Amino acid sequence: MIMKKNILKCLLPGVFILSIIISCKKNNLVVDNEVTPPPFAKFLTSTPLRFDVTSTNTKLKIPVSVTNVSATDRTVTISVTSPSGAQSGIQYTTSTSVVIPAGKTIDSILVSVIYSAYQSGRKDTLIFTIVDGDVKASAYNNKYTLYLFGPCSESETVLSSLQGDYDNTIENYDGGTPYGPYTTAISSVTQLTPTTGTVVVTNIFDYGWNPITFTLDWTDPLNTKVTLVEQSGIGDAGTLDPSLAGADITVRPFAGQAGSFSYCRNTLTLKMQLGVTGLGFLPGLYTVNMAR
């Protein structure tokens, strides 16, 4: 049975509270007048959106809200950046502000995608950030990421584009309760042939394990494969079971099964069998689903 940090913490010995002393002095109590907090602006969600540009006249709405109602219109100011180099008027058009009407708390930014810019298979990232203006930015949900993808084929795989963080990683052991989302990352890639390469994945299991190397094969674009060569030195087996602390973890393919990946969708499915070096392997399939 795979144990996680939040499970293990529940097993810590009880702590006895020796004494709690609370002292209240009636004449020191002060009753403040009720104060209405200032409004803050935020996106309704911080979950990134991937959008495939497959038709003309594409318009997307990104909801923005403020934390209270007002009798007057309020303007929320937004900045847009693109680490991929997308430019307003060439790949997209959007507004850098949105007006929340009086009596309401929600409205949306409208993003128009320029269809012709993506027919060559272009991919872009747009990052929307609420900045202080009429309404101050909230401390949370103040950024929103939009991924724009033109038509894509797995045969066009560019290995280097798979590098980076995968913030929506979810794992499962032997059909049990999924764990996640958490962040894994592809820290490096190595091209082997025009249609194969290796990737080094960090933070699998989310508990301090060492990186694990996998081989990707897109020779058949309709049947991509992720395979694993048996590797040791992965981490402390105490993360699998406290009684195994100090022993080493080994990983290997599970019953010859290969995982899969999608360059177009930036997803990987890793399949492996976990074991304790020199002792044997756990019986279940360990699956790690990585997504941006």
MODA-V826212 format. One record per residue. RES is the residue in three letters. SS is DSSP state (h for helix, s for strand, l for the rest). Layout:
# MODA-V826212
RES/SS  RES/SS
This chain:
# MODA-V826212
MET/l  ILE/l  MET/l  LYS/l  LYS/h  ASN/h  ILE/h  LEU/h  LYS/h  CYS/h  LEU/h  LEU/l  PRO/l  GLY/l  VAL/l  PHE/l  ILE/l  LEU/l  SER/l  ILE/l  ILE/l  ILE/l  SER/l  CYS/l  LYS/l  LYS/h  ASN/h  ASN/h  LEU/l  VAL/l  VAL/l  ASP/l  ASN/l  GLU/l  VAL/l  THR/l  PRO/l  PRO/l  PRO/l  PHE/s  ALA/s  LYS/s  PHE/s  LEU/l  THR/l  SER/l  THR/l  PRO/l  LEU/s  ARG/s  PHE/s  ASP/s  VAL/l  THR/l  SER/l  THR/l  ASN/l  THR/s  LYS/s  LEU/s  LYS/s  ILE/s  PRO/s  VAL/s  SER/s  VAL/s  THR/l  ASN/l  VAL/l  SER/l  ALA/l  THR/l  ASP/l  ARG/s  THR/s  VAL/s  THR/s  ILE/s  SER/s  VAL/s  THR/s  SER/l  PRO/l  SER/l  GLY/l  ALA/l  GLN/l  SER/s  GLY/l  ILE/l  GLN/l  TYR/s  THR/s  THR/s  SER/l  THR/l  SER/s  VAL/s  VAL/s  ILE/s  PRO/l  ALA/l  GLY/l  LYS/l  THR/l  ILE/s  ASP/s  SER/s  ILE/s  LEU/s  VAL/s  SER/s  VAL/s  ILE/l  TYR/h  SER/h  ALA/h  TYR/h  GLN/l  SER/l  GLY/l  ARG/l  LYS/s  ASP/s  THR/s  LEU/s  ILE/s  PHE/s  THR/s  ILE/s  VAL/s  ASP/l  GLY/l  ASP/l  VAL/l  LYS/s  ALA/s  SER/l  ALA/l  TYR/l  ASN/l  ASN/l  LYS/s  TYR/s  THR/s  LEU/s  TYR/s  LEU/s  PHE/s  GLY/l  PRO/l  CYS/l  SER/l  GLU/h  SER/h  GLU/h  THR/l  VAL/l  LEU/h  SER/h  SER/h  LEU/h  GLN/l  GLY/s  ASP/s  TYR/s  ASP/s  ASN/s  THR/s  ILE/s  GLU/s  ASN/s  TYR/s  ASP/l  GLY/l  GLY/l  THR/l  PRO/l  TYR/s  GLY/s  PRO/s  TYR/s  THR/s  THR/s  ALA/s  ILE/s  SER/s  SER/s  VAL/s  THR/s  GLN/s  LEU/s  THR/s  PRO/l  THR/l  THR/s  GLY/s  THR/s  VAL/s  VAL/s  VAL/s  THR/s  ASN/l  ILE/h  PHE/h  ASP/h  TYR/l  GLY/l  TRP/l  ASN/l  PRO/l  ILE/s  THR/s  PHE/s  THR/s  LEU/s  ASP/s  TRP/l  THR/l  ASP/l  PRO/l  LEU/l  ASN/l  THR/l  LYS/s  VAL/s  THR/s  LEU/s  VAL/l  GLU/l  GLN/s  SER/l  GLY/l  ILE/l  GLY/l  ASP/s  ALA/h  GLY/h  THR/h  LEU/l  ASP/l  PRO/h  SER/h  LEU/h  ALA/l  GLY/l  ALA/l  ASP/s  ILE/s  THR/s  VAL/s  ARG/s  PRO/l  PHE/l  ALA/l  GLY/l  GLN/l  ALA/l  GLY/s  SER/s  PHE/s  SER/s  TYR/l  CYS/l  ARG/l  ASN/l  THR/s  LEU/s  THR/s  LEU/s  LYS/s  MET/s  GLN/s  LEU/s  GLY/s  VAL/s  THR/l  GLY/l  LEU/l  GLY/s  PHE/s  LEU/l  PRO/l  GLY/l  LEU/l  TYR/s  THR/s  VAL/s  ASN/s  MET/s  ALA/s  ARG/l
